[in-house]
Every structure is written in C-alpha cells, then in structure tokens.
Amino acid sequence: MANAVKTIAKYIRKNPENEATPILKDLCAALEDSSAFAMGRLYQLDKKPFELAIDLLEEWRFDRHVFERRLQKYLDEPAEE
C-alpha cells in the first residue's frame, strides 16, 4: 500500500486546497484504522483523485490478502513446543 499512499501524499501536497484532499485523507485514515468510510464520497472526486483512491483500495486489498494467507500458513503449521 506504500506506493499508493506516497502518490496520494504527493497529490495532497500539490493540491492542499482541492476538495478531494479531505476525502483522500479520510480514506487513508479509514483503511489504516479499519474504521468506516462512506464509499459514496468517492463519486465526488474528479478523475485523477478517483483513480488514486481506486489504486489505494487495490493495494490495500492485495496487502490484506497476502497478510491473511501468511497468517493462515502459520496457523496451519504444527505448534512448536
């Protein structure tokens, strides 16, 4: 998720007054904290920030999938004594 977060951070620094900035910040915080985010807010975004948000969601989903698979692998191994 680091690449998408870096890209969003660059976008926010370059566009601090843009109406997309708080939405992108809130999305990042919600994914980090596992808190609620109203997905309908993404429809308020122009094309570029919308694409950034989608990239973030894709990376987050992939990271979660890898984490869960790694966790399951360790849970399936015999316990060390």
Backbone as numpy.savetxt, mean C-alpha at the origin, in Angstrom:
# Nx Ny Nz CAx CAy CAz Cx Cy Cz
6.66 -3.41 -1.14 5.83 -2.22 -1.14 6.70 -0.96 -1.14
8.00 -1.15 -0.95 8.90 -0.01 -0.83 8.95 0.85 -2.10
8.92 0.22 -3.26 9.00 1.00 -4.50 7.81 1.91 -4.68
6.62 1.39 -4.46 5.41 2.21 -4.61 5.38 3.32 -3.57
5.80 3.02 -2.37 5.81 4.04 -1.31 6.78 5.16 -1.67
7.95 4.81 -2.19 8.92 5.83 -2.60 8.35 6.71 -3.70
7.70 6.08 -4.66 7.11 6.83 -5.76 6.01 7.77 -5.27
5.20 7.28 -4.36 4.14 8.13 -3.79 4.75 9.27 -2.98
5.80 8.99 -2.22 6.46 10.04 -1.44 7.01 11.13 -2.36
7.61 10.74 -3.47 8.11 11.73 -4.43 6.96 12.56 -4.99
5.86 11.90 -5.32 4.70 12.60 -5.86 4.17 13.61 -4.83
4.07 13.20 -3.58 3.55 14.08 -2.53 4.48 15.28 -2.32
5.80 15.03 -2.32 6.74 16.15 -2.16 6.62 17.16 -3.30
6.41 16.65 -4.51 6.30 17.55 -5.66 4.93 18.22 -5.75
3.92 17.63 -5.11 2.54 18.12 -5.22 1.88 18.24 -3.85
2.48 18.99 -2.93 1.94 19.03 -1.56 0.54 19.62 -1.45
0.17 20.48 -2.38 -1.14 21.13 -2.32 -2.20 20.41 -3.15
-1.81 19.35 -3.84 -2.74 18.62 -4.69 -3.79 17.92 -3.83
-5.02 17.86 -4.33 -6.10 17.22 -3.56 -5.89 15.71 -3.43
-5.00 15.13 -4.23 -4.70 13.70 -4.14 -3.80 13.39 -2.95
-3.03 14.36 -2.50 -2.04 14.13 -1.45 -2.63 13.53 -0.18
-3.68 14.10 0.41 -4.21 13.48 1.64 -4.79 12.08 1.40
-5.33 11.85 0.22 -5.89 10.53 -0.08 -4.77 9.50 -0.14
-3.68 9.84 -0.83 -2.55 8.92 -0.91 -1.91 8.68 0.46
-1.79 9.74 1.24 -1.25 9.59 2.61 -2.14 8.68 3.44
-3.44 8.89 3.37 -4.38 8.08 4.15 -4.35 6.62 3.71
-4.22 6.38 2.40 -4.14 5.01 1.90 -2.88 4.32 2.43
-1.76 5.00 2.37 -0.50 4.44 2.89 -0.64 4.11 4.38
-1.19 5.04 5.14 -1.34 4.82 6.58 -2.28 3.65 6.86
-3.37 3.55 6.11 -4.34 2.48 6.33 -3.71 1.11 6.05
-2.93 1.02 4.99 -2.29 -0.26 4.68 -1.23 -0.61 5.72
-0.52 0.39 6.19 0.51 0.14 7.20 -0.10 -0.28 8.53
-1.20 0.35 8.91 -1.83 0.10 10.20 -2.91 -0.97 10.16
-3.21 -1.47 8.97 -4.34 -2.40 8.78 -5.64 -1.78 9.28
-5.80 -0.51 8.96 -7.02 0.19 9.36 -7.92 0.42 8.14
-9.09 0.94 8.39 -10.08 1.13 7.33 -9.69 2.28 6.40
-10.06 2.10 5.14 -9.89 3.15 4.14 -11.08 3.04 3.19
-11.74 4.14 2.92 -12.88 4.15 2.02 -12.36 4.12 0.57
-12.46 2.96 -0.05 -11.90 2.77 -1.38 -12.53 3.71 -2.42
-13.73 4.15 -2.17 -14.38 5.09 -3.07 -13.61 6.39 -3.23
-12.77 6.71 -2.26 -11.96 7.93 -2.34 -11.00 7.88 -3.53
-10.64 6.67 -3.96 -9.72 6.54 -5.09 -10.32 7.11 -6.37
-11.64 7.07 -6.49 -12.29 7.61 -7.68 -12.18 9.12 -7.78
-11.79 9.78 -6.71 -11.60 11.23 -6.72 -10.26 11.61 -7.34
-9.39 10.61 -7.54 -8.04 10.87 -8.02 -7.98 11.01 -9.53
-7.08 11.87 -9.98 -6.77 11.93 -11.40 -5.99 10.68 -11.78
-5.71 10.55 -13.07 -5.11 9.31 -13.58 -3.78 8.95 -12.90
-2.83 9.88 -12.83 -1.51 9.58 -12.28 -1.58 9.14 -10.82
-2.20 9.92 -9.92 -2.26 9.46 -8.53 -3.09 8.18 -8.37
-4.10 7.98 -9.22 -4.87 6.75 -9.17 -3.97 5.56 -9.50
-3.16 5.70 -10.53 -2.23 4.64 -10.90 -1.22 4.37 -9.79
-0.77 5.42 -9.11 0.14 5.24 -7.98 -0.53 4.44 -6.87
-1.79 4.75 -6.60 -2.54 4.03 -5.56 -2.70 2.56 -5.93
-3.00 2.30 -7.19 -3.17 0.91 -7.65 -1.84 0.16 -7.55
-0.75 0.81 -7.93 0.57 0.18 -7.79 0.86 -0.17 -6.34
0.51 0.74 -5.44 0.70 0.50 -4.02 -0.11 -0.71 -3.55
-1.36 -0.77 -3.96 -2.21 -1.90 -3.58 -1.68 -3.22 -4.13
-1.19 -3.19 -5.35 -0.63 -4.42 -5.94 0.60 -4.89 -5.17
1.50 -3.96 -4.83 2.69 -4.34 -4.07 2.32 -4.81 -2.67
1.36 -4.14 -2.05 0.93 -4.53 -0.71 0.35 -5.93 -0.73
-0.48 -6.22 -1.74 -1.09 -7.54 -1.85 -0.03 -8.61 -2.06
0.93 -8.35 -2.92 2.01 -9.31 -3.17 2.81 -9.54 -1.89
3.17 -8.47 -1.19 3.93 -8.60 0.06 3.16 -9.42 1.08
1.86 -9.18 1.19 1.02 -9.95 2.13 0.99 -11.42 1.75
0.88 -11.71 0.46 0.84 -13.08 -0.03 2.15 -13.80 0.31
3.28 -13.15 0.05 4.59 -13.75 0.33 4.73 -13.97 1.84
4.33 -13.00 2.64 4.42 -13.13 4.09 3.59 -14.31 4.58
2.36 -14.42 4.10 1.48 -15.50 4.55 2.01 -16.87 4.14
2.57 -16.96 2.94 3.15 -18.23 2.49 4.36 -18.59 3.33
5.20 -17.59 3.63 6.38 -17.84 4.46 5.95 -18.27 5.87
4.96 -17.63 6.43 4.46 -17.99 7.74 3.92 -19.41 7.73
3.13 -19.74 6.71 2.57 -21.09 6.63 3.66 -22.13 6.51
4.71 -21.83 5.78 5.85 -22.75 5.63 6.44 -23.06 7.01
6.65 -22.03 7.80 7.22 -22.24 9.13 6.25 -22.97 10.06
4.97 -22.71 9.89 3.99 -23.40 10.73 3.89 -24.88 10.37
4.13 -25.20 9.11 4.07 -26.59 8.66 5.29 -27.41 9.03
6.40 -26.74 9.37 7.60 -27.46 9.76 7.44 -28.05 11.15
8.12 -29.18 11.40 8.05 -29.75 12.75 8.67 -28.80 13.77
8.09 -28.77 14.93 8.59 -27.87 15.99 9.94 -28.37 16.50
10.82 -27.38 16.74 12.12 -27.72 17.31 11.96 -27.90 18.82
12.72 -28.83 19.33 12.62 -29.06 20.77 13.85 -28.63 21.50
